[in-house]
């Protein structure tokens, strides 16, 4: 038994077996989790990361309009590249625990309204300047400013004041919020010199790599930062490179041919084929990510809740899960929370019902086709999913007209601008963060235009409630409101499906986002 576990632990250390699968095998052999984890630690120390070389990724989610301003990050490529050069205040571990980064300590008052961040000594920016409390405060100030258009703005508005004093940053909140440290792990909140107020898109932070190449929509690259504060813990390759490959077939071919070492968003329909390719490993895991169709609640004809309900009832979720995700996901229920969140509560599952859909459609008074915009970059299989939606809606007497949009420009010209389109969300670390980012009336990323003062009050009340049972009940009521009155059609929660090529070591499953929560290029290495 010992020899088998040691062998398997070495496979985990080299990235050939997931930690989850290893622990499952260990449990089956009657080994405690403590002992199994000690074996993993020993294997990791023995294997050690291999330094040197260039680690390359071929990724979907890059556009010519992408910016190095973290406030404007929307898609996968800026997200992943930002994890290379950017450093955060705090990071969320694969197990969901907080790990301090630029903040060495985080503490709060008893009522969770005043939070104090102690800033770590000796952290250096890429330009040679030392990171200070003033830089951290300025970063949070910029993302709290409505002019920044930050994706973190929805919940950053909950901060009343930000003050830097010595090595500390003190945050005074408008309402109590026990989740604040988790919110600070948002990938937009990259700490920059003077918070990025001087030049937000300079690409300077304190991460493991310095930006060397930035060609939006084409490629991005970085070289290892010699003075990175964590030393040998991250930044194993001498250089990293992201090549934007929005076409799924080309992306897969690049991995098979060895032009790149890892890819994101493997289409579920080809997973079984990819598994047979020598040297290629599929990395899939469940999480809070979800694929959606979004309707603007303030734009006709979607300002009519009967029409919105008709469309929600006219989608065959079971068929979509089977044919689009091939089982690599779970059913959605028109609210953005699933069992990945600790305070999740079950709500009666909405099912495909063409008769009820027809009833609500007739009641809405709408006549004629409904235009749905879609694209290959919206999510893997989005065009196929849109066609299935069109077919199931037709059985309810609802005509959906599809418009296939080009990938480049989709996230700037279609998403959050057009009233009905396909999209995706990677999820967030807490329910408060998810609702505050996308459903508060004041949120810049409120992509369904669900603007309800009563819902806003519920978000704030739940944020301030420290009793877990009461808070869970509040989140249940919020979910029901979004499900029954909002503009979200959420047919399925997706698994994140990435793939790595031969000799890629150091992979760790992380349920929070694709590519090890964006850190794959920083934490993995190429075996010698």
Phi, psi and omega per residue, in radians:
X1 nan -0.751 -3.104
X2 -1.080 -0.758 -3.136
X3 -1.106 -0.685 3.140
X4 -1.122 -0.785 -3.131
X5 -1.175 -0.641 3.096
X6 -1.115 -0.712 3.100
X7 -1.094 -0.797 -3.135
X8 -1.153 -0.642 3.130
X9 -1.120 -0.611 3.095
X10 -1.190 -0.580 3.089
X11 -1.175 -0.632 3.062
X12 -1.118 -0.783 -3.118
X13 -1.075 -0.553 -3.136
X14 -1.586 0.023 3.079
X15 1.463 0.211 -3.088
X16 -1.650 -0.135 3.109
X17 -2.503 2.436 -3.115
X18 -1.319 2.645 3.098
X19 -1.057 -0.683 -3.138
X20 -1.064 -0.793 3.141
X21 -1.149 -0.663 3.120
X22 -1.088 -0.834 -3.122
X23 -1.121 -0.604 3.086
X24 -1.127 -0.727 3.113
X25 -1.166 -0.701 3.125
X26 -1.095 -0.739 3.128
X27 -1.097 -0.675 3.135
X28 -1.117 -0.490 3.127
X29 -1.567 0.053 3.089
X30 1.437 0.346 -3.123
X31 -1.629 2.389 -3.141
X32 -1.201 2.719 3.124
X33 -1.116 -0.605 -3.135
X34 -1.097 -0.820 -3.138
X35 -1.163 -0.714 3.141
X36 -1.073 -0.729 3.123
X37 -1.165 -0.583 3.102
X38 -1.162 -0.638 3.066
X39 -1.096 -0.727 3.115
X40 -1.082 -0.743 -3.135
X41 -1.096 -0.757 3.133
X42 -1.115 -0.722 3.134
X43 -1.132 -0.682 3.137
X44 -1.140 -0.718 3.117
X45 -1.159 -0.674 -3.124
X46 -1.208 -0.751 -3.123
X47 -1.218 -0.862 3.110
X48 1.130 2.491 3.076
X49 -1.230 2.439 3.107
X50 -1.561 2.202 -3.124
X51 -1.558 2.730 3.018
X52 1.792 2.982 3.089
X53 1.414 -3.113 3.108
X54 -2.067 2.123 3.120
X55 -1.694 2.179 -3.025
X56 -2.074 2.506 3.070
X57 -2.223 2.422 3.002
X58 -1.848 1.979 -2.969
X59 -2.161 2.501 2.916
X60 -1.523 2.643 3.085
X61 1.881 0.494 3.071
X62 -2.093 2.464 -3.117
X63 -2.374 2.775 3.134
X64 -1.154 -0.305 -3.123
X65 -1.605 -0.008 -3.122
X66 -1.077 2.578 -3.120
X67 -2.208 2.734 3.036
X68 -1.467 0.009 3.064
X69 -1.285 1.975 -3.091
X70 -1.016 -0.482 3.140
X71 -1.077 -0.463 -3.031
X72 -1.748 0.056 3.140
X73 -1.063 2.231 3.126
X74 -2.242 -0.604 -2.966
X75 -2.033 3.139 -2.936
X76 -1.128 -0.701 -3.074
X77 -1.167 -0.879 3.067
X78 -1.034 -0.666 3.114
X79 -1.025 -0.896 -3.093
X80 -1.216 -0.715 -3.141
X81 -1.165 -0.640 3.106
X82 -1.074 -0.574 3.101
X83 -1.248 -0.262 3.109
X84 -1.423 -0.825 -3.055
X85 -1.771 -0.292 -3.078
X86 -1.628 2.699 3.018
X87 -2.227 2.422 -3.079
X88 -1.792 2.933 3.077
X89 -1.233 -0.699 -3.123
X90 -2.624 2.669 -3.117
X91 -2.162 2.599 3.079
X92 -1.670 2.158 -3.117
X93 -1.314 2.880 3.092
X94 -1.002 -0.469 3.130
X95 -1.495 0.001 3.116
X96 1.532 0.196 3.111
X97 -1.653 2.676 3.137
X98 -1.446 2.336 3.070
X99 -2.108 2.154 -3.099
X100 -1.207 2.393 3.095
X101 -2.017 -1.764 3.110
X102 -1.201 -0.519 3.014
X103 -1.461 2.130 3.139
X104 -1.411 -0.561 3.099
X105 -2.526 2.614 3.044
X106 -2.358 2.217 3.126
X107 -2.406 2.872 -3.097
X108 -2.445 2.882 2.993
X109 -1.276 2.906 -3.102
X110 -1.054 -0.540 -3.103
X111 -1.594 0.096 3.096
X112 1.046 0.495 3.105
X113 -1.826 -0.382 3.119
X114 -2.099 2.142 -3.104
X115 -2.099 2.426 -3.130
X116 -2.106 2.195 3.108
X117 -1.860 2.116 3.046
X118 -1.633 2.098 -3.023
X119 -1.488 2.339 -3.077
X120 -1.151 2.453 3.059
X121 -1.357 2.656 2.950
X122 1.340 0.253 3.078
X123 -1.558 2.264 -3.028
X124 -2.002 2.390 2.998
X125 -1.301 2.851 3.119
X126 -1.086 -0.405 3.137
X127 -1.556 0.129 3.087
X128 1.620 -0.189 -3.140
X129 -1.356 2.536 3.093
X130 -1.410 2.373 3.111
X131 -1.207 2.267 -3.126
X132 -2.103 2.950 3.065
X133 -1.060 -0.593 3.123
X134 -1.108 -0.645 3.104
X135 -1.141 -0.733 3.129
X136 -1.142 -0.786 3.127
X137 -1.077 -0.740 -3.139
X138 -1.132 -0.627 3.088
X139 -1.072 -0.841 -3.139
X140 -1.164 -0.622 3.089
X141 -1.092 -0.761 -3.094
X142 -1.125 -0.707 -3.125
X143 -1.341 -0.163 3.050
X144 -1.595 -0.158 -3.086
X145 -1.512 2.168 -3.112
X146 -1.026 -0.461 3.140
X147 -1.196 -0.313 -3.092
X148 -1.315 -0.378 -3.064
X149 0.980 0.580 -3.086
X150 -1.210 2.475 3.046
X151 -1.171 -0.230 3.114
X152 -1.670 0.019 -2.999
X153 -1.060 -0.618 -3.061
X154 -0.928 -0.823 -3.128
X155 -1.658 -0.337 3.096
X156 -1.154 -0.385 3.109
X157 -1.170 -0.215 3.121
X158 -1.359 -0.050 3.126
X159 -1.605 2.144 -3.125
X160 -1.371 -0.791 -3.121
X161 -2.624 2.671 -3.138
X162 -2.313 2.133 -3.112
X163 -2.335 2.349 3.069
X164 -1.800 2.355 3.120
X165 -2.571 1.950 -3.106
X166 1.105 -2.081 -3.132
X167 -1.738 0.176 -3.048
X168 -2.089 2.613 2.985
X169 -2.094 2.176 -3.121
X170 -1.894 2.204 -3.140
X171 -1.937 2.157 3.041
X172 -1.798 2.118 -3.102
X173 -1.649 2.661 3.075
X174 -1.230 -0.641 3.103
X175 -2.332 2.715 3.092
X176 -1.041 2.531 3.120
X177 -2.667 1.772 -3.135
X178 -1.243 -0.253 -3.098
X179 -1.592 0.034 -2.996
X180 -0.886 -0.822 -3.125
X181 -1.014 -0.605 3.109
X182 -1.175 -0.622 3.124
X183 -1.141 -0.546 -3.117
X184 -1.260 -0.112 3.067
X185 -1.517 0.017 3.125
X186 -0.984 2.343 -3.034
X187 -1.167 -0.212 3.071
X188 -1.316 -0.433 -2.959
X189 -1.501 0.848 3.059
X190 -1.219 2.235 -3.125
X191 -1.320 2.218 -3.102
X192 -2.192 2.768 3.053
X193 -0.986 2.195 -3.067
X194 0.935 0.524 3.072
X195 1.208 0.162 -3.080
X196 1.453 0.138 -3.113
X197 -1.178 -0.494 -3.137
X198 -1.396 -0.825 3.117
X199 -2.649 1.635 -3.011
X200 -1.119 -0.507 -3.060
X201 -1.781 0.445 -3.113
X202 -1.297 -0.338 -3.132
X203 1.249 0.529 -3.134
X204 -1.989 2.180 3.036
X205 -2.601 -2.501 -3.104
X206 -2.297 0.461 -3.102
X207 -1.363 3.131 -3.036
X208 -1.227 -0.274 -3.141
X209 -2.260 2.558 3.036
X210 -1.693 2.444 -3.140
X211 -1.194 2.214 3.066
X212 -2.052 -0.481 -3.116
X213 -2.380 2.308 3.082
X214 -2.519 1.611 3.104
X215 -2.077 1.545 -3.058
X216 -0.901 2.309 3.139
X217 1.439 -0.086 -3.092
X218 -2.165 -1.175 -3.132
X219 -2.768 2.750 3.101
X220 -2.444 2.543 -3.121
X221 -2.607 2.828 3.119
X222 -2.655 2.781 3.064
X223 -2.056 2.620 -3.063
X224 -1.025 2.339 -3.132
X225 -1.482 1.953 -3.034
X226 -1.063 -0.543 -3.085
X227 -1.766 0.428 3.122
X228 -1.038 2.345 -2.977
X229 -1.140 -0.422 3.134
X230 -1.617 0.079 3.055
X231 1.024 -2.060 -3.019
X232 -1.454 -0.057 -3.027
X233 -1.266 -0.439 3.119
X234 -2.485 2.898 3.116
X235 1.380 0.931 -3.047
X236 -1.356 -0.660 3.103
X237 -1.363 2.633 3.077
X238 -1.182 -0.627 -3.121
X239 -2.438 2.639 3.007
X240 -2.190 2.635 -3.137
X241 -2.512 2.348 3.024
X242 -1.969 2.161 3.072
X243 -1.873 2.173 -3.127
X244 -1.333 2.025 3.107
X245 -2.301 1.554 -3.073
X246 -1.304 -0.362 3.133
X247 -1.425 2.182 -3.044
X248 -1.097 -0.718 -3.121
X249 -1.140 -0.770 3.133
X250 -1.145 -0.625 -3.138
X251 -1.143 -0.776 3.125
X252 -1.133 -0.719 3.132
X253 -1.104 -0.646 3.141
X254 -1.143 -0.635 3.103
X255 -1.237 -0.791 3.139
X256 -1.082 -0.643 -3.103
X257 -1.463 -0.057 3.113
X258 1.424 0.141 3.103
X259 -1.233 -0.472 3.060
X260 -2.312 2.798 -3.095
X261 -1.750 -0.271 3.119
X262 -2.729 2.679 3.097
X263 -2.409 2.750 3.055
X264 -1.887 2.952 3.011
X265 0.882 0.949 3.005
X266 -1.159 2.298 -3.116
X267 -1.217 2.302 -3.111
X268 -0.927 -0.582 -3.067
X269 -1.193 -0.254 3.141
X270 -2.011 0.096 -3.101
X271 -0.997 -0.828 -3.101
X272 -1.094 -0.569 3.094
X273 -1.233 -0.744 -3.114
X274 -1.132 -0.591 -3.139
X275 -1.052 -0.409 -3.110
X276 -1.504 -0.156 -3.094
X277 -1.345 2.163 -3.133
X278 -1.011 2.309 3.084
X279 1.497 -0.183 -3.120
X280 -1.739 2.346 3.140
X281 -2.132 2.218 3.065
X282 -1.385 2.331 3.114
X283 -2.074 1.701 -3.111
X284 -2.142 2.513 3.111
X285 -2.770 2.603 3.124
X286 -1.391 2.761 3.129
X287 -2.991 -2.749 -3.087
X288 -1.578 0.053 -3.104
X289 -1.155 2.544 3.139
X290 -2.576 2.566 3.123
X291 -1.792 2.353 -2.934
X292 -2.466 2.890 2.884
X293 -2.126 2.198 -3.024
X294 -1.993 2.393 3.125
X295 -2.046 2.404 3.077
X296 -1.418 2.000 -3.079
X297 -1.182 -0.230 -3.106
X298 -1.859 0.222 -3.093
X299 -2.220 2.246 3.119
X300 -1.114 2.511 0.023
X301 -1.536 0.095 -3.028
X302 -1.415 -0.003 3.047
X303 -1.387 0.020 3.102
X304 -1.812 2.051 -3.052
X305 -1.181 -0.461 3.077
X306 -1.153 -0.654 3.090
X307 -1.179 -0.743 3.119
X308 -1.059 -0.750 3.139
X309 -1.149 -0.656 3.109
X310 -1.034 -0.767 -3.125
X311 -1.214 -0.613 3.108
X312 -1.144 -0.635 -3.134
X313 -1.434 -0.231 -3.055
X314 -1.650 0.137 -3.135
X315 -1.894 2.298 -3.123
X316 -1.620 1.653 -3.060
X317 -1.148 -0.719 -3.130
X318 -1.044 -0.794 3.142
X319 -1.114 -0.717 -3.115
X320 -1.164 -0.735 3.110
X321 -1.071 -0.714 -3.105
X322 -1.268 -0.790 -3.007
X323 -1.543 -0.504 -3.113
X324 -1.676 -0.842 -3.106
X325 -1.612 -0.189 3.114
X326 0.910 0.576 3.126
X327 1.555 -0.102 3.134
X328 -1.504 1.036 -3.126
X329 3.002 -2.902 3.138
X330 -2.564 2.875 -3.093
X331 -1.172 2.467 3.014
X332 -1.737 2.888 -3.022
X333 -2.436 0.495 3.041
X334 1.189 0.423 2.873
X335 -2.492 2.631 -2.854
X336 -1.505 0.411 -3.051
X337 -2.141 2.410 3.057
X338 -2.353 -2.933 -3.040
X339 -1.195 -0.075 3.063
X340 -1.196 -0.308 3.141
X341 -1.706 2.311 -3.079
X342 -1.017 -0.572 -3.076
X343 -1.733 0.430 3.108
X344 -1.179 2.462 3.035
X345 -2.247 2.493 -3.140
X346 -1.225 2.454 3.035
X347 -2.265 2.513 -3.106
X348 -0.817 2.238 -3.079
X349 -1.211 2.235 3.048
X350 -1.336 2.377 -3.110
X351 -2.136 2.886 3.106
X352 -1.179 2.133 -3.101
X353 -2.505 1.505 -3.087
X354 -1.062 -0.527 3.138
X355 -1.195 -0.819 3.097
X356 -1.149 -0.641 3.099
X357 -1.068 -0.740 3.130
X358 -1.105 -0.684 3.120
X359 -1.070 -0.877 -3.110
X360 -1.191 -0.593 3.131
X361 -1.133 -0.774 3.115
X362 -1.125 -0.712 -3.135
X363 -1.122 -0.518 -3.121
X364 -1.192 -0.439 -3.124
X365 1.416 0.028 -3.124
X366 -1.328 2.531 3.109
X367 -2.377 2.402 3.129
X368 1.823 3.126 -3.060
X369 -1.302 2.701 3.032
X370 -1.954 2.214 -3.056
X371 -1.547 2.136 3.092
X372 -2.021 2.152 3.091
X373 -1.646 2.422 -3.098
X374 -2.523 2.945 -3.127
X375 -2.890 2.727 3.087
X376 -1.078 -0.475 -3.078
X377 -1.496 -0.164 -3.134
X378 -1.071 -0.831 2.976
X379 -2.961 2.769 -3.131
X380 -1.020 2.121 -3.118
X381 1.485 0.247 -3.069
X382 -1.098 -0.666 -3.136
X383 -1.182 -0.754 3.090
X384 -1.093 -0.730 3.138
X385 -1.105 -0.690 3.135
X386 -1.140 -0.657 3.114
X387 -1.198 -0.672 3.072
X388 -1.121 -0.699 3.087
X389 -1.060 -0.776 3.129
X390 -1.020 -0.746 -3.095
X391 -1.236 -0.741 -3.132
X392 -1.213 -0.611 3.117
X393 -1.189 -0.596 3.141
X394 -1.044 -0.574 3.132
X395 -1.206 -0.276 3.078
X396 -1.750 0.141 3.141
X397 1.382 0.306 -3.133
X398 -1.864 2.148 -3.127
X399 -1.643 2.053 3.062
X400 -1.860 2.129 3.081
X401 -1.672 2.192 -3.111
X402 -1.687 2.392 3.015
X403 -2.184 1.994 -3.125
X404 -1.489 2.024 -3.071
X405 -1.675 2.623 3.082
X406 -1.149 2.651 -3.118
X407 -1.180 -0.776 -3.128
X408 -1.240 2.069 -3.121
X409 1.746 -0.118 -3.075
X410 -1.055 -0.721 -3.056
X411 -1.402 -0.208 3.074
X412 -1.825 -0.483 -3.046
X413 -1.870 -0.358 -3.072
X414 -1.999 -1.091 -3.112
X415 -1.055 2.381 3.128
X416 1.147 0.201 3.071
X417 -2.232 -0.829 3.141
X418 -1.479 2.585 -2.955
X419 -1.318 -0.230 -3.125
X420 -2.645 1.954 -3.091
X421 -2.703 2.867 3.045
X422 -1.448 2.566 -3.130
X423 -2.792 -3.038 3.085
X424 -2.607 2.788 2.980
X425 -2.344 2.420 3.104
X426 -1.429 -0.099 -3.052
X427 1.470 3.062 3.133
X428 -2.396 3.031 -3.024
X429 -1.289 -0.464 3.123
X430 -2.414 2.838 3.093
X431 -1.116 -0.698 3.129
X432 -1.028 -0.749 -3.130
X433 -1.143 -0.700 3.131
X434 -1.129 -0.839 -3.128
X435 -1.204 -0.660 -3.111
X436 -1.231 -0.544 -3.132
X437 -1.326 -0.627 -2.967
X438 -2.147 -0.079 -3.043
X439 -2.301 -0.212 2.999
X440 -1.142 2.518 -3.136
X441 -1.016 -0.573 -3.058
X442 -1.559 -0.065 -3.068
X443 -1.264 2.315 3.124
X444 -1.153 -0.466 -3.132
X445 -1.741 0.466 3.052
X446 -1.321 1.420 -2.957
X447 -1.405 -0.049 3.015
X448 -1.847 0.007 -3.104
X449 0.936 0.637 3.072
X450 -1.418 1.647 -3.036
X451 -2.069 1.666 -3.051
X452 -2.249 1.987 3.108
X453 -0.995 -0.610 3.137
X454 -1.177 -0.634 3.090
X455 -1.205 -0.708 3.100
X456 -0.978 -0.733 3.136
X457 -1.128 -0.629 3.115
X458 -1.150 -0.711 3.110
X459 -1.062 -0.821 -3.114
X460 -1.156 -0.663 -3.138
X461 -1.177 -0.732 3.132
X462 -1.164 -0.637 3.131
X463 -1.081 -0.622 -3.074
X464 -1.563 -0.199 -3.090
X465 -1.412 2.090 -3.107
X466 -1.643 -0.200 3.073
X467 -1.410 2.042 -3.010
X468 -1.091 -0.714 -3.127
X469 -1.125 -0.753 3.116
X470 -1.156 -0.692 -3.129
X471 -1.140 -0.687 3.117
X472 -1.086 -0.707 3.110
X473 -1.139 -0.668 3.099
X474 -1.099 -0.765 3.140
X475 -1.138 -0.564 3.058
X476 -1.076 -0.822 -3.128
X477 -1.126 -0.655 3.110
X478 -1.143 -0.719 3.132
X479 -1.093 -0.729 3.138
X480 -1.100 -0.709 3.139
X481 -1.120 -0.809 3.123
X482 -1.093 -0.755 -3.094
X483 -1.095 -0.746 -3.003
X484 -1.666 -0.327 -3.058
X485 -2.226 -0.138 -3.076
X486 -1.508 -3.069 -3.112
X487 -1.841 0.299 -3.103
X488 -1.680 2.220 2.939
X489 -1.942 1.924 -3.060
X490 -2.079 1.614 -3.086
X491 -1.356 -0.444 -3.032
X492 -2.785 2.512 2.946
X493 -1.624 2.293 -3.078
X494 -1.663 2.687 2.842
X495 -1.482 2.589 2.998
X496 -1.419 2.135 -3.109
X497 -2.106 1.848 3.060
X498 -1.937 3.050 3.063
X499 -2.594 2.524 3.097
X500 -2.116 2.688 3.118
X501 -1.600 -2.989 -3.112
X502 -1.097 2.552 3.024
X503 1.208 0.255 3.047
X504 -1.520 2.079 -3.139
X505 -1.994 2.857 3.037
X506 1.570 0.099 -3.109
X507 -1.200 2.380 3.072
X508 -2.284 2.230 3.107
X509 -1.093 2.328 3.108
X510 -2.370 2.032 -3.034
X511 -1.307 -0.127 -2.954
X512 -1.412 -0.549 3.130
X513 -2.795 3.007 3.081
X514 -1.188 2.894 3.060
X515 0.910 0.855 3.117
X516 0.985 0.829 -3.088
X517 1.026 0.552 3.100
X518 1.558 -0.126 -3.029
X519 -1.657 0.123 -3.041
X520 -1.003 -0.772 -3.117
X521 -1.183 -0.522 -3.118
X522 -1.437 -0.535 -3.012
X523 -1.833 -0.307 3.121
X524 -1.543 3.001 3.115
X525 -2.632 2.925 3.060
X526 -1.729 2.157 3.130
X527 -1.193 2.581 -3.126
X528 -1.199 nan nan
